[in-house]
């Protein structure tokens, strides 16, 4: 039996690259990945595979370049890794109260912690950013739209990653069969 792999695309369907859900599913099947299913239409793909996450990232990135003419940065996590990220949530109370305002940035290859310190200077009022469990957690109680903290959260400062709000994190967990989540 295969394990679940969670594939996150950074910037899917932005920057001129259109990769509809059907194309993402077809790509997964062509790569020999079983049971592909998408969560929402913005770069969240769940597959059954026992492939090493880092090896699968490289394969998927090569395939996105071949198919779409541009390498789309990909982050792959196992079900256990996803569960550990969720368990590390430093904003559990806020997540229950307003899950759309909590963002988890899943990092590709680590966090530039000095950049996180710099980001904190841009937080207004109750905004916060915290590194926990290998991810960056952003709390935007007034929304992300006008947030300088969100605007400054660029790869050159904090490292490369892709963000999902807590609602999406929970939907990914459910699609991956992770059962009850908080």
C-alpha positions, 0 to 999 in steps of 0.5 A: 500500500502506498503512502499519501504525498501532498504536492503543493505548487507555488504560483500555480495558475499565476504568472502566465502558467495555466494548469487546470485541475484536469492537467494536474491530475493527468500529469500525476497519472503520467508520472505513475502516481496513484489516486490523484485528487486536487483540493480547490483549484490553486495548486494542491494535489494529493496522490498515493505514492511511497516516493521520497518527498524530495525526489518527487519534488524534483520529478514533478518540477521537471514535468511541469517544465516539460508540460507547461513551459516553465518549472513550477516550484513544488513542495511535497510532504508526506502525511506524517509531515503534514500532520506534524506541521498542523500539530505545530500550529502556534495559533490554535485559538486564532485558527478556531476563531477565524481560520481564513486569517491564519496562513501556514507557509510551507517552506521548501528548504528551510527558513531564513530566521533573520528574515523573520525578525525583519518581517516582524518590524512590519507587523501592525497591531495584532499581526504576528509571524512565527516559525514553528514545525518547519513552517512559517505561521502568519496571523492577519487579524485584519486580513491579508489585503493591506498587510505590510507583513504579508507584502514583505514576506518574499523568498529573498527575505525568508526563504522559498515557500507557499502559503495556504490559509488554515481552511485549506490546510484542513481541506488538504488534511481531509483529502489526504485521509488524516482524519480528525484535525484541530 
